[in-house]
Amino acid sequence: SRDHTQNFLDCVKTRKETVAPAEIGHRSISVGLLGEIAMLTESKLRWDPDREVFRNNEKANRLLSRPMRSPWHI
């Protein structure tokens, strides 16, 4: 697609699947983010892709998300 933004807007209106599925985007960016966490912790990490957590490093797991500002919460 030459225009992902327009494709997304069209799919919002038509409820069709986008050219680039969200799961593919999520998995693609995860590789870079996991590498950054490995560099920040200076650790060799073991990733569990099903649970989306590190198996051997709680410090690294804390870097997977940020605290939300009020009033936002999950």
N, C-alpha and C positions, 0 to 999 in steps of 0.2 A: 504494500500500500504506500502511496506517495503522501497520503494525508491521514495519519492515524487519528488526529483530532476530529476531522470531519467524519471518519468512519465511526468513531465512538459516538458522536452526536447523532448520526443516522441510526445507529443501533439502539440508542436510547429511545428514539421515536418508534422504530419498527420492532424492537425487542428481538432482533436477530443477533447471532453471535458475532463478536468483533473479529477482525482479521487476525489479530494477535490475542489469543486467549489470556485471561488474567493469570491463570496457573503458570503458563509459560513465562510471563513477565516476572512473576514472583520467584520462580526457581532460577531464572537468569540473573536477577540482581542479587539473590542470596549468596551466590558464589563470591562476589566481590565483597559483600558485607562480612561474610565469614572470614575471608582473608584479612580484612581490616581488624577484626576482633582478635585474630591470631597474632597480628603484629602488635596490637595494643597490649595484649597480655603477655607477649613474648613466650607463648606456649605452643606446644604441639597439641592440637585439639582433636577430639573424636566427635563427629557430628552424627546425630540420629535424625535422618530426614523424615521419618514418619512422625516422630514426636516434636521435631523442630527444636531440639535442645542439645547442648553439649553433654556428652556422657561423663566427662571426667573433669569438669572445671566450672564450679559454681560462679566464680568471678566472671568468667566469660558469659555465662547464662544471664547475669545481671545486665550485660551490655546489649542484650537482644531487644530491649525495649527501654523507653524513657518514662519517668513519672509524668502523668497527665496533669495539666493545669486545671484548677477548679474553674468552672463547674463540671468539666468533662470527666467521665469515669466509665469503666466497663463493668 
